[in-house]
Amino acid sequence: MAEPASGSAAPTATAPPPGAPEPARLSPERVEQRLRERFSEVPIERQMGEAVRDHTVYVPAEHLVEVCTFLRDDHELDFAMLSWVGGIDYLPRQPRFEVVYHLLSLRRNCRFVLKVRVPEEAPRVPTLIGVWPTANWHERETYDFYGITFEGHPDMTRILLPEAWVGWPLRKDSPLGYQEVSFTHNTPTRTVPAPDLTRLKPKKVRYRAH
């Protein structure tokens, strides 16, 4: 059998030997270690701070798809589920936006979070539908609220707001709006209840010990 050529790329996923026992619970620290081993040339940054609850790392947008493909396909990691995608607006910080990806390895009982920084002047990141189809509606919701475009998405349209809606309501510079609550004192045409309207009495509830 011929030996692999020197300098060839490392495999993107590993398979267990036949009859191998099921691995124990995976730690997020091990996930980060595997990412740094596999993508040694990619600047991966750990997010630190008291407010950081889940193990979180930043990856560049241009490497997002290959990193996520590795996380899904590597047998040790096996992140088969993308549970949530969302956006964050850090105005006036630059880069202004972040896209957050919450991953779940069901077989290894492990949660892991990826983040991508997105500049205001070009709010675009690649779609992950080819890795996890469930990204479809999550990405559309993020676009709907923040105006962040997911390149390669087959239907990059609004999902909650009307198509005619102007602007991105969860951006911090979006104008605030409100709907005034109607009362008899501020709505002259509102019908006043009849004086003899029957009022419902509170129910008497008897509690029984079991």
C-alpha positions in Angstrom: 0.0 0.0 0.0 1.4 3.4 -1.0 2.2 5.8 1.8 0.3 9.2 1.8 2.2 12.0 0.2 4.1 14.3 2.6 2.2 17.5 3.4 -1.2 16.0 2.7 -4.1 17.4 4.6 -5.2 15.8 7.8 -8.5 13.9 7.8 -11.5 16.0 8.8 -13.1 13.2 10.8 -12.1 10.1 12.7 -14.1 6.8 12.9 -14.0 4.4 15.9 -12.4 1.0 15.5 -15.0 -1.9 15.2 -16.3 -3.0 18.6 -15.0 0.1 20.4 -17.0 1.0 23.6 -19.2 4.1 23.7 -17.1 7.0 25.0 -17.8 8.9 28.2 -19.2 12.4 28.4 -17.3 14.9 26.3 -15.9 18.0 28.0 -16.1 21.4 26.2 -12.4 21.8 27.0 -11.7 18.7 24.9 -13.8 20.1 22.0 -11.7 23.3 22.0 -8.5 21.2 22.1 -9.6 19.2 19.1 -10.4 22.4 17.2 -7.0 23.9 17.9 -5.3 20.6 16.8 -7.3 20.3 13.6 -7.2 24.0 12.7 -3.8 25.0 14.0 -3.6 27.9 11.4 -7.0 29.4 12.3 -7.1 32.1 15.0 -9.5 30.5 17.5 -10.3 32.7 20.5 -11.8 31.6 23.8 -14.4 34.0 25.3 -13.8 34.6 28.9 -15.7 36.5 31.6 -18.1 36.1 34.5 -21.2 36.4 32.2 -20.1 33.6 29.9 -22.1 30.5 31.0 -21.3 28.1 28.2 -17.9 27.3 26.8 -17.6 29.7 23.9 -15.0 30.3 21.2 -14.8 32.8 18.3 -13.9 31.6 14.8 -13.4 33.7 11.7 -16.4 33.8 9.3 -14.3 32.4 6.4 -13.6 29.2 8.4 -17.1 28.8 9.9 -18.4 26.1 7.5 -15.3 23.9 7.7 -15.1 24.2 11.5 -18.8 23.2 11.8 -18.4 20.3 9.4 -15.6 19.0 11.5 -17.6 19.3 14.7 -20.4 17.4 13.1 -18.5 14.6 11.4 -15.7 13.9 13.9 -16.8 10.8 15.7 -15.3 11.9 19.1 -17.2 15.2 19.0 -20.4 14.2 17.0 -22.2 17.6 17.2 -25.2 16.4 15.3 -27.5 19.2 16.4 -27.5 22.9 15.9 -30.0 24.0 18.5 -30.1 27.8 18.1 -28.7 30.7 16.1 -29.1 34.3 17.1 -27.6 37.7 16.7 -26.2 40.4 19.0 -25.8 44.1 18.5 -22.9 45.7 20.4 -23.4 49.3 19.1 -21.1 51.3 19.2 -18.4 48.6 19.4 -16.6 47.5 16.2 -17.1 45.0 14.8 -20.7 45.8 15.8 -22.5 42.4 15.4 -22.0 38.8 16.5 -23.7 35.7 15.3 -24.0 33.0 18.0 -24.3 29.2 17.3 -25.4 26.8 20.1 -24.3 23.2 19.3 -25.3 20.0 21.0 -23.7 16.6 20.9 -26.5 14.3 22.0 -24.4 11.1 22.0 -21.6 12.7 24.1 -23.9 15.0 26.2 -22.0 18.1 25.5 -22.9 21.7 24.6 -20.6 24.1 22.8 -21.0 27.6 21.5 -19.4 29.2 18.5 -19.4 33.0 17.8 -18.5 35.0 14.7 -17.8 38.7 14.7 -19.6 40.6 11.9 -18.7 44.1 10.8 -21.5 46.7 10.3 -20.3 47.7 6.9 -20.7 44.2 5.5 -23.0 42.2 7.8 -22.6 38.8 6.1 -21.7 35.3 7.1 -21.9 32.0 5.2 -25.0 29.8 5.7 -24.8 26.5 7.6 -27.8 24.9 5.9 -25.4 22.5 4.2 -24.1 21.3 7.6 -27.3 21.4 9.7 -30.5 21.9 7.7 -32.2 23.3 10.9 -30.1 26.5 10.4 -32.7 27.5 7.7 -35.3 29.2 9.9 -32.8 30.3 12.6 -30.8 32.2 10.0 -33.9 33.8 8.5 -35.0 35.0 12.0 -31.6 36.5 12.6 -31.8 38.3 9.2 -35.3 39.4 10.0 -34.3 41.1 13.3 -30.7 42.2 12.7 -30.3 42.5 8.9 -27.4 40.0 8.9 -27.3 38.2 5.6 -26.4 34.5 5.4 -24.7 34.0 2.1 -25.8 30.9 0.2 -29.2 30.7 2.0 -31.8 29.5 -0.5 -34.6 31.8 0.9 -33.1 34.8 2.6 -36.4 36.5 3.4 -38.2 37.6 6.5 -39.9 34.9 8.6 -41.7 36.8 11.4 -42.2 40.4 10.2 -44.2 41.4 7.2 -42.2 41.7 3.9 -43.1 45.4 3.8 -41.4 46.0 7.2 -38.7 48.7 7.0 -35.6 48.3 9.1 -34.2 45.8 11.6 -36.1 46.0 14.9 -33.5 44.4 17.3 -30.7 46.7 16.2 -29.9 49.2 19.0 -30.4 52.2 16.7 -33.8 51.1 15.6 -36.5 53.6 16.5 -38.7 52.6 19.4 -42.4 52.3 18.8 -45.4 51.4 20.9 -49.2 50.9 20.8 -51.2 52.9 23.3 -53.5 50.9 25.4 -57.2 51.8 24.8 -59.2 53.0 27.8 -62.5 54.8 28.1 -60.7 58.1 28.9 -58.5 58.1 25.8 -60.8 56.4 23.3 -64.1 58.4 22.9 -65.7 55.8 20.7 -65.1 53.0 23.1 -68.2 51.4 24.4 -68.8 51.9 28.2 -69.9 48.7 30.0 -73.6 48.7 31.1 -74.0 49.5 34.8 -76.1 46.4 35.4 -73.4 44.2 33.8 -73.2 41.0 35.8 -69.8 40.7 37.6 -68.3 37.2 37.9 -67.7 36.2 41.5 -64.5 34.5 42.5 -64.7 30.7 42.5 -64.6 28.9 45.8 -62.0 26.2 45.6 -61.8 23.4 48.2 -58.4 21.7 48.6 -58.3 18.1 49.6 -55.3 16.5 51.2 -54.1 13.3 49.6 
